[in-house]
Amino acid sequence: MVKVINSASETLAILKNIWNTIKTEALNREYTFDFSTVIDGDKSQYITTTNKIEVENDWFNIIYFKKNRSIDGITFDVSCEHASYDLISANFTAGFTATGVFSAMATTVLSGTGFTIGTVEITASQTISINEATNGRNIMFQLATLYGGELKFDKYAISLLTRRGADNGVQFRYRKNISAASVIVDNRKKVGGLPTISYEVDVAELEFEHGYISKGYSSLEHYELGDTIRVIDEDLDIDISLRIVKESHDPEQRMQGTVEISNFVDDLTDTLMQIQTTSVAKNAIYNGVSIGPDEGFVAERSDELVKTSTNATNGIQIDLRDSITASYTAVFYVQVDTATGTAKLYLAGNAVFSGQVIASDFIGGTIIIGSGSNTFNANGTDGIWLGATALATAPFSSTLSGAVTADNLLLTGGVIQVGTSNDTFRFTESDGLWLGNTTFGSAPFRVTMSGSATANDLTLTGGLFNIGTGTNTLQFNTTNGLFLGSTAAASAPFKASMSGSVTATDITMTGNSTITGGIITGGTIRTAATGERIELTAGRLASYNSSNQLHGIVTQTAGATWGDLRFYDTDIETFRIENALTGTGYTLKGMNGGAAIYLDPFFSGDAQFMSGSNIGFFGTNPVSKDSVANQSATTAVETVLAKLNELIDALQSYGLV
């Protein structure tokens, strides 16, 4: 459907009786629509250059029409250009210079035109400089060439794509859909040193053929601008895949189209300009270019402030001036010194190189590569530095005396050495790091490549000291102190705080260990692990001989025997002091048939003793003493009791009974 619309995109008329309809678009070039029509009634008033044509959902400006009177009525032959041609009226009389991404540059070009930016698939940054009058549409095409992309127009939206179209496996084959073909070889435009080759093909649009549609094959024959197509003609021995760089079709009757496929995508900057020698006049101006006997070839910018000349005397020279009344000043030239036969380059300003700079000598001045903090500098006064514009603030610098400063230094291979003889610090890939000696093995401090460190003395201040990983770790920090067996001090089975508090699940001490002050709570305290020893456990003190037998004094603190003292000889109990626990006295009791002595307040502090069937009493009660069968033992028993009382007092003072 072809419609006539006004500037507000409102439909004014629908054109039905049209012929010679052809819509043509080329990659990064023209985009047009032509047709003829018979207009009945008052529709002819809408065919004006102020209105637009809408076809296939896109807009075209009416730029030319021819009105005819015939026996069929009033006919129009109309030529249209895509709405993007409106950008021609966006004049840039001083040219256009910018640096950045496409979207930013396009925003500047399209500002105030009513056009918008669509999809942008290329995000690289580029620099463009057009030093002559131009227009917005031309700039958009030159930007597409600069960024290596392809423009797509959709009414007033302009997109930059990496490429238009795709390779969907579509074939143009003779006797299938090719009705006519022409081969164009152009040696003026070359790709890879070879002439460009293009084919102009009239092709049946099988996509719209009823049989293909009914069988569901329509999508297999779809093609559009930018697609890669395989062209096959067995008779001409042609089998090649090329891109559609130009495409024409009838929007009203999709039966046959014309495509141009090529190995070269043309653009507006590829127009061939030829100057024939027979038509060149001396000092005549050809688009700002003149040729004369004095300056040779001269190109002057339209504002007459920049001039480039080439001749056999001065070589290539660029001159600048501030106004057209001022004299030109040479800012760049290449000359050949006739005396020495060598070429010299003169540049009165900064130079920007995108490739390699190869020179045998750099003499004088300062070498600067990059800008700001991304810079490398070198001169004959300070030395070399990078990362800053000034030597003093540079993260890396090397003075002329050889002093190197670096925030970070990575060396691969070789040897790092600071100092001489034994007063040296060294590093090699084979040994590792060491200092204090010329050889690694004799150095008082050294670290192997596997991480093994040797040091006569080591002091760490702050930070974290860690050996091992996970729960198999020893760690120290100034907050928690020393701990091992866990990655956290709170859950470590062994830890020592910064105040000296120690927590351990088990401690084994060997040698002449000394514990001074403090309290030991829980566990077992013993003088040896086996053999002769004294052991103190919860409620019990025991002594052992070398055969691990109870031997000597054993205290009993459990149950009804609390406070008892027992005496052993080679694991055999021989004597016991039993505590009655009720405050009624205690008993000196011989074991294994020995005599027993009972001390009981019932007898007013007197004692009785028994040996076999003999019972005797002694003490302060004279009646009791008179009853004693064996008074000769009195003195001996009293002596024993005195010693036992001393022993009990001593044990009580230590809290053992």
C-alpha positions in Angstrom: 0.0 0.0 0.0 1.3 3.4 -1.0 0.0 6.4 1.0 0.5 10.2 0.8 1.0 11.7 4.3 1.6 15.2 5.6 4.4 16.4 7.9 2.3 15.3 10.9 2.2 11.7 9.5 -1.5 12.0 8.8 -2.8 10.0 5.8 -4.0 12.3 3.0 -4.6 9.8 0.2 -4.2 6.1 -0.6 -2.8 5.5 -4.1 -4.3 2.4 -5.8 -3.7 2.8 -9.5 0.1 2.8 -9.7 2.8 1.2 -11.9 6.5 1.4 -12.6 6.9 1.0 -8.8 10.4 0.3 -7.6 12.0 0.7 -4.2 15.8 0.7 -4.1 18.3 0.6 -1.2 22.1 0.2 -1.2 24.3 -0.4 1.8 25.5 3.0 3.2 24.3 4.7 0.0 21.1 5.6 -1.7 17.6 4.8 -0.6 14.8 5.8 -3.1 11.3 5.0 -4.3 9.9 5.8 -7.7 6.4 5.2 -9.1 3.8 6.4 -11.7 0.1 6.8 -10.9 -3.2 8.0 -12.3 -4.9 10.3 -9.9 -8.6 10.8 -10.1 -10.6 13.7 -8.6 -8.8 15.9 -6.0 -6.0 13.5 -5.0 -3.6 15.2 -7.4 -3.4 18.1 -5.0 -1.5 15.9 -2.5 1.3 15.2 -4.9 3.6 18.0 -3.7 7.1 18.3 -2.4 5.8 19.3 1.0 4.2 15.9 1.6 5.7 12.4 2.0 5.0 8.9 0.6 4.6 6.0 3.1 5.4 2.6 1.6 6.3 -0.7 3.4 6.1 1.2 6.7 8.8 3.7 5.8 8.7 7.4 4.8 10.0 9.0 1.6 10.2 12.7 0.5 8.7 13.6 -2.9 11.6 15.3 -4.5 10.5 15.3 -8.1 7.3 14.7 -10.0 6.2 15.1 -13.6 2.4 15.7 -14.3 1.1 14.4 -17.6 -2.3 14.8 -19.4 -3.3 11.7 -21.4 -6.5 10.0 -22.6 -6.3 8.0 -19.3 -6.5 11.2 -17.3 -3.8 12.9 -15.2 -0.7 10.8 -14.6 2.2 11.5 -12.3 5.8 10.2 -12.6 7.1 10.6 -9.0 10.7 10.2 -7.6 11.2 10.0 -3.9 14.1 9.9 -1.5 14.1 8.4 2.0 13.3 10.8 4.8 16.9 10.6 5.9 17.8 12.9 3.0 16.3 15.7 5.1 19.7 15.6 6.9 21.2 17.3 3.8 19.7 20.5 5.0 21.7 20.2 8.3 24.7 22.2 7.2 28.1 22.0 8.8 29.9 24.9 6.9 33.1 24.6 9.1 33.3 20.9 8.8 32.9 18.4 11.6 35.5 17.3 14.1 34.8 15.0 17.1 36.2 12.1 19.2 34.1 9.5 21.0 31.6 6.8 20.5 29.1 6.7 17.6 26.1 7.5 19.7 27.7 10.7 21.1 28.8 11.9 17.6 25.4 11.0 16.0 23.6 12.9 18.8 25.5 16.0 17.9 24.9 15.6 14.2 21.1 14.9 14.6 20.6 17.6 17.2 17.6 19.8 16.2 16.7 17.7 13.1 13.9 15.5 14.5 15.9 12.3 13.9 16.7 9.9 16.7 19.3 7.2 17.3 18.1 3.6 17.1 20.1 0.5 17.8 23.9 1.0 18.1 25.9 -2.3 18.0 29.4 -0.7 17.9 30.8 0.9 21.0 34.4 1.7 20.1 35.7 5.3 20.3 37.0 7.0 17.1 38.2 10.4 16.0 36.8 12.1 12.8 37.9 15.3 11.3 36.1 16.7 8.2 37.8 20.0 7.3 35.4 21.2 4.7 31.7 22.2 4.4 29.5 19.1 4.7 26.0 18.1 5.7 24.4 15.8 8.3 23.6 12.9 6.0 27.1 12.9 4.5 28.6 12.9 8.1 26.4 9.9 9.1 27.7 7.9 6.1 31.3 8.9 6.9 30.8 7.9 10.6 29.5 4.5 9.4 32.6 4.0 7.3 34.8 5.2 10.2 33.3 2.7 12.7 33.1 -0.1 10.2 29.3 -0.4 10.5 26.2 -0.2 8.3 23.3 2.2 8.6 19.7 1.2 8.8 17.0 3.8 8.3 13.5 3.4 9.8 11.5 6.6 9.2 13.3 9.2 11.5 15.4 6.6 13.4 18.9 5.8 12.3 20.7 2.7 13.6 24.3 1.6 13.3 24.7 -2.2 12.9 27.8 -4.4 12.8 26.3 -5.7 9.6 23.0 -5.8 7.9 21.5 -9.1 6.9 22.8 -12.6 7.5 23.8 -15.9 5.8 20.6 -18.0 5.8 21.8 -20.4 3.1 19.7 -18.8 0.3 20.8 -19.6 -3.3 20.4 -17.8 -6.6 20.6 -20.5 -9.2 20.2 -20.4 -13.0 17.0 -22.1 -14.1 15.6 -21.8 -10.6 15.2 -18.1 -9.7 17.7 -16.2 -11.9 16.2 -14.8 -15.1 19.1 -12.5 -16.1 22.5 -11.7 -14.8 25.4 -9.3 -15.5 29.0 -9.6 -14.2 30.8 -6.3 -13.4 34.6 -6.3 -12.9 36.0 -3.0 -11.7 39.8 -2.7 -11.5 39.5 0.9 -10.1 38.3 -0.5 -6.8 40.3 -3.4 -5.4 39.9 -5.8 -2.5 43.0 -7.5 -1.4 44.8 -6.2 -4.5 42.2 -7.8 -6.8 39.5 -6.0 -8.8 36.0 -5.8 -7.3 33.5 -8.2 -8.7 29.8 -7.7 -8.6 26.8 -9.4 -10.2 23.5 -7.6 -11.1 20.9 -10.3 -11.0 17.2 -10.3 -11.9 15.7 -12.8 -9.5 12.3 -14.3 -9.0 11.0 -13.6 -5.5 10.0 -17.2 -4.7 9.2 -16.1 -1.2 6.0 -14.6 -2.4 5.1 -17.4 -4.9 1.8 -19.1 -4.1 3.3 -22.6 -4.4 6.1 -21.9 -1.9 3.7 -20.2 0.5 1.2 -23.1 0.5 4.0 -25.7 1.1 5.6 -23.7 3.9 8.8 -23.0 1.9 8.4 -19.3 1.8 10.9 -18.5 4.6 13.6 -20.6 2.9 13.7 -18.1 0.0 13.6 -14.9 2.0 16.4 -12.5 1.3 17.1 -8.8 2.2 19.7 -6.2 1.9 23.1 -7.3 3.4 22.4 -11.0 3.2 25.1 -13.4 2.0 23.8 -15.2 -1.1 25.3 -18.2 -3.0 25.2 -17.7 -6.7 25.3 -20.8 -8.9 25.4 -21.0 -12.7 26.8 -24.3 -13.9 26.9 -23.1 -17.5 29.2 -20.2 -16.6 31.1 -22.2 -14.0 30.0 -19.8 -11.3 29.7 -20.9 -7.7 30.4 -18.0 -5.3 29.0 -16.5 -2.1 28.7 -12.7 -2.0 26.7 -10.1 -0.1 23.6 -8.2 -1.4 24.9 -4.6 -1.5 22.0 -3.2 -3.4 18.4 -4.4 -3.8 15.3 -3.2 -5.8 11.8 -4.6 -5.9 8.2 -3.6 -6.6 6.4 -3.1 -3.2 3.0 -3.6 -4.9 3.7 -6.9 -6.8 6.4 -8.9 -5.2 7.2 -11.2 -8.2 10.7 -10.3 -9.4 13.4 -8.1 -7.9 16.9 -6.9 -8.9 19.9 -7.3 -6.6 23.5 -6.4 -6.8 25.8 -8.8 -5.0 29.5 -8.0 -4.6 32.7 -8.6 -2.6 32.9 -4.9 -2.0 30.6 -2.6 0.0 30.7 0.8 -1.7 30.0 4.1 0.1 29.7 7.7 -0.7 33.5 8.3 -0.2 34.4 6.0 -3.0 33.5 8.4 -5.9 36.3 8.4 -8.4 37.7 11.8 -9.1 39.9 12.1 -12.3 41.8 15.1 -13.6 42.9 14.8 -17.1 46.3 16.3 -17.9 45.0 17.9 -21.1 42.4 19.9 -19.2 44.6 21.1 -16.2 45.2 24.9 -16.4 48.1 26.5 -14.6 47.1 27.8 -11.1 43.4 27.0 -11.7 41.4 25.9 -8.7 39.9 22.5 -8.7 37.8 22.0 -5.6 40.4 23.9 -3.5 43.4 22.2 -5.3 45.7 24.0 -7.7 48.9 23.0 -9.5 51.5 25.6 -10.4 55.2 25.9 -11.2 56.1 27.7 -8.0 54.5 25.7 -5.2 53.6 22.6 -7.2 50.5 20.8 -5.9 48.6 23.0 -3.4 45.5 22.1 -1.4 44.0 25.0 0.6 41.1 24.6 3.1 37.9 26.6 2.3 38.5 29.1 5.1 42.1 29.7 3.7 43.7 29.1 7.1 45.4 25.8 6.3 47.4 25.0 3.2 49.3 21.8 2.1 51.8 21.9 -0.7 53.9 19.3 -2.4 56.8 19.9 -4.7 60.3 18.7 -5.5 62.1 21.5 -3.6 60.4 21.5 -0.2 58.9 18.1 -0.2 55.6 18.0 1.7 54.7 21.1 3.7 51.7 22.2 5.8 51.2 25.9 6.6 48.9 27.5 9.1 47.7 31.1 9.8 45.2 32.8 12.1 43.5 34.9 9.5 43.4 35.3 5.7 45.4 38.6 6.1 48.2 37.0 8.0 51.2 35.2 6.6 51.4 31.4 6.5 53.7 29.6 9.0 55.2 26.2 8.2 54.2 23.8 11.0 55.1 20.6 9.2 57.4 19.7 6.4 59.6 17.0 5.1 62.7 18.1 3.2 65.7 16.4 1.6 69.0 17.9 2.6 70.8 18.1 -0.8 74.2 18.4 0.9 73.9 15.1 2.9 71.2 13.4 0.9 69.2 12.7 4.1 65.5 13.5 4.7 64.4 15.6 7.7 61.0 15.9 9.3 60.1 19.2 11.0 57.0 19.3 13.3 56.0 22.5 15.2 53.7 20.8 17.7 52.7 17.5 19.2 52.7 14.2 17.3 50.3 11.3 17.9 51.4 7.9 16.6 49.1 4.9 16.5 51.8 2.5 15.3 55.5 1.9 16.0 58.1 4.6 16.1 61.5 3.3 15.0 64.5 5.6 15.3 68.3 5.2 15.6 68.6 8.2 18.0 66.4 10.5 20.2 68.3 13.7 21.0 67.3 16.4 23.3 64.0 17.4 24.8 61.6 15.1 26.6 60.0 11.9 25.5 56.3 11.7 26.5 54.1 8.8 25.6 50.5 9.0 26.8 48.9 11.7 28.9 48.0 12.4 32.5 48.6 9.4 34.8 48.8 7.1 31.8 52.1 8.5 30.7 55.7 7.5 30.1 58.4 10.3 30.4 62.1 10.5 29.9 64.6 13.4 29.8 68.3 14.0 30.3 67.8 15.8 33.7 65.5 13.6 35.8 65.7 10.2 34.2 62.6 8.1 33.3 59.3 7.8 35.1 55.7 6.7 34.4 52.3 6.8 35.9 52.4 10.6 36.5 53.3 13.8 34.8 55.9 14.7 37.5 58.8 12.6 38.6 58.1 13.2 42.3 54.6 11.7 42.2 55.3 8.9 39.8 54.7 5.3 41.1 57.7 4.2 39.1 60.9 6.2 38.4 64.5 5.7 37.7 67.0 8.6 38.2 70.1 9.2 36.2 72.1 7.9 39.2 70.3 4.5 39.0 67.9 5.0 42.0 64.7 3.1 41.2 61.3 3.7 42.9 58.4 1.4 42.2 55.0 0.8 43.9 55.0 -2.7 42.5 57.8 -4.5 40.7 57.6 -7.8 38.8 60.8 -9.3 37.4 61.0 -12.6 35.4 64.4 -14.3 35.3 67.8 -13.1 36.3 69.1 -12.1 39.7 68.0 -9.3 42.1 70.9 -8.0 44.2 71.1 -5.1 46.6 74.5 -4.4 48.3 77.8 -6.2 48.0 79.7 -9.1 49.6 78.0 -10.4 52.7 76.1 -7.1 53.2 73.7 -8.1 50.4 70.1 -8.9 49.6 69.6 -11.4 46.8 66.9 -13.3 44.9 67.2 -16.0 42.2 64.6 -18.3 40.7 66.6 -21.4 41.7 67.4 -20.6 45.4 64.9 -18.1 46.5 65.5 -15.0 48.7 68.3 -14.5 51.2 70.4 -11.8 52.8 73.6 -11.5 55.0 75.8 -13.8 52.9 76.9 -14.1 49.3 75.7 -17.8 49.2 72.2 -19.0 49.9 73.1 -21.9 52.1 75.2 -19.7 54.5 72.8 -16.8 54.8 71.4 -16.1 58.3 68.1 -15.3 56.7 66.8 -17.2 53.7 63.5 -18.4 52.2 63.3 -21.2 49.6 61.0 -21.2 46.6 58.8 -23.7 48.4 58.3 -21.2 51.3 60.7 -22.7 53.9 62.2 -19.9 55.9 65.4 -19.8 58.1 66.2 -16.9 60.4 68.5 -16.4 63.4 65.9 -14.0 64.9 62.5 -13.0 63.8 60.3 -10.1 65.1 56.8 -9.6 63.8 54.9 -6.4 64.6 51.1 -6.3 64.0 49.3 -8.4 61.4 48.7 -12.1 61.7 51.0 -15.1 62.1 49.6 -18.3 60.6 51.0 -21.8 60.1 48.8 -24.5 58.5 45.2 -24.3 57.2 41.7 -25.0 58.6 41.7 -26.7 62.1 45.3 -27.8 61.5 46.6 -24.3 62.2 48.7 -22.3 64.6 47.8 -18.6 64.6 48.8 -15.5 66.5 47.4 -11.9 66.4 47.7 -9.0 68.8 44.0 -9.1 69.6 43.4 -12.8 70.6 46.9 -14.0 71.4 48.2 -17.4 70.5 45.8 -20.3 69.6 45.8 -23.5 67.6 43.4 -26.3 66.5 40.8 -23.8 65.1 40.6 -20.8 62.8 38.9 -18.9 65.6 40.4 -18.2 69.0 37.1 -18.7 70.8 36.8 -22.4 69.7 40.5 -23.3 69.8 41.3 -26.3 72.1 44.5 -24.5 73.1 44.8 -20.7 73.5 46.9 -18.2 75.4 45.5 -14.7 75.7 47.6 -11.6 75.6 47.1 -11.3 79.4 48.7 -14.8 79.9 45.5 -16.8 80.5 46.0 -20.3 79.1 43.3 -22.8 78.1 44.2 -26.4 77.1 42.3 -29.7 77.0 45.5 -31.6 78.0 49.0 -30.6 79.2 52.0 -32.9 79.5 55.1 -31.5 81.2 58.5 -33.2 81.2 61.9 -32.3 82.7 62.4 -29.9 85.6 59.3 -27.9 85.0 58.3 -25.2 87.5 54.8 -23.8 88.1 54.8 -20.7 90.3 51.6 -19.3 91.8 48.1 -19.7 90.4 45.6 -22.5 90.8 45.5 -25.9 89.0 42.0 -27.2 88.8 40.9 -30.7 87.6 42.8 -33.5 85.9 45.7 -35.5 87.4 48.9 -34.2 88.9 51.8 -36.7 89.0 55.5 -36.6 89.4 56.1 -39.1 86.6 54.0 -40.9 84.1 55.1 -44.4 85.3 57.3 -45.9 88.0 58.1 -44.1 91.2 55.8 -41.2 91.6 53.1 -39.4 93.6 49.8 -38.8 92.0 47.1 -36.3 93.0 43.7 -36.8 91.5 40.2 -35.6 92.6 40.0 -36.7 96.3 43.0 -38.9 96.4 46.8 -38.8 97.0 48.8 -41.9 96.2 52.4 -42.9 96.0 53.8 -45.7 93.7 57.1 -47.7 93.6 59.2 -48.3 90.5 56.9 -51.4 89.7 53.8 -49.2 89.5 52.6 -50.6 92.8 51.0 -48.6 95.6 53.7 -48.1 98.1 53.6 -45.7 101.0 50.8 -43.3 101.9 47.4 -43.3 100.1 44.5 -41.0 101.1 40.9 -42.0 100.6 38.2 -39.3 100.3 35.3 -41.2 98.8 32.1 -42.0 100.6 32.4 -43.5 104.2 36.2 -43.5 104.0 36.6 -39.7 103.8 39.8 -38.7 105.5 41.3 -42.2 105.8 45.0 -42.7 105.5 46.3 -46.1 104.2 49.8 -47.4 104.1 50.9 -49.8 101.3 54.0 -52.0 100.9 54.4 -53.3 97.3 50.7 -53.0 96.5 49.7 -54.7 99.9 47.9 -52.6 102.5 49.6 -52.9 105.9 48.2 -50.1 108.0 45.2 -47.8 108.0 44.0 -44.7 109.9 40.2 -44.7 109.6 38.2 -41.6 110.3 34.9 -42.3 112.1 33.3 -39.3 110.2 31.0 -38.6 113.1 33.4 -36.8 115.4 33.7 -40.0 117.6 37.4 -40.5 117.0 39.5 -42.5 114.6 41.1 -45.9 114.5 44.7 -47.0 114.0 44.1 -50.3 112.3 46.7 -52.9 111.4 46.0 -54.9 108.2 46.8 -58.5 107.4 46.6 -59.6 111.1 48.3 -56.5 112.6 47.3 -54.9 115.9 44.6 -52.2 116.0 44.4 -49.1 118.3 41.1 -47.3 118.9 40.9 -43.7 120.1 37.4 -42.9 121.3 36.0 -40.0 123.3 33.9 -42.5 125.2 36.9 -43.3 127.2 37.6 -39.7 128.0 40.5 -39.5 125.6 42.0 -42.8 126.6 42.8 -45.5 124.0 42.3 -49.2 123.8 44.3 -51.5 121.7 43.8 -55.0 120.7 46.2 -57.7 119.7 44.6 -61.0 119.1 42.3 -61.6 122.2 44.1 -59.1 124.4 42.5 -55.7 124.9 44.2 -53.0 126.9 43.5 -49.3 127.8 45.8 -46.4 128.5 45.4 -42.7 128.9 44.5 -40.3 131.7 41.9 -42.6 133.3 43.7 -44.5 136.1 41.0 -47.2 136.3 41.4 -47.8 132.6 45.2 -48.0 133.1 44.8 -50.5 136.0 42.8 -52.7 133.7 45.3 -52.8 131.0 46.6 -56.3 130.5 49.7 -55.3 128.9 50.7 -51.9 130.4 54.3 -52.3 129.0 53.1 -51.2 125.6 51.7 -47.9 126.9 54.7 -45.8 126.3 55.3 -47.2 122.8 51.7 -46.7 121.8 51.7 -43.1 123.1 54.8 -42.4 121.0 53.1 -43.8 117.9 50.0 -41.8 118.5 52.0 -38.6 118.9 53.7 -39.2 115.6 50.4 -40.0 113.9 48.8 -36.8 115.3 51.7 -34.8 113.8 51.1 -36.5 110.5 47.4 -35.9 110.5 48.0 -32.2 111.4 50.3 -31.9 108.5 47.9 -33.5 106.1 45.1 -31.4 107.3 47.1 -28.2 106.8 47.5 -29.2 103.1 43.8 -30.0 102.9 44.4 -33.7 102.2 42.2 -35.0 105.1 
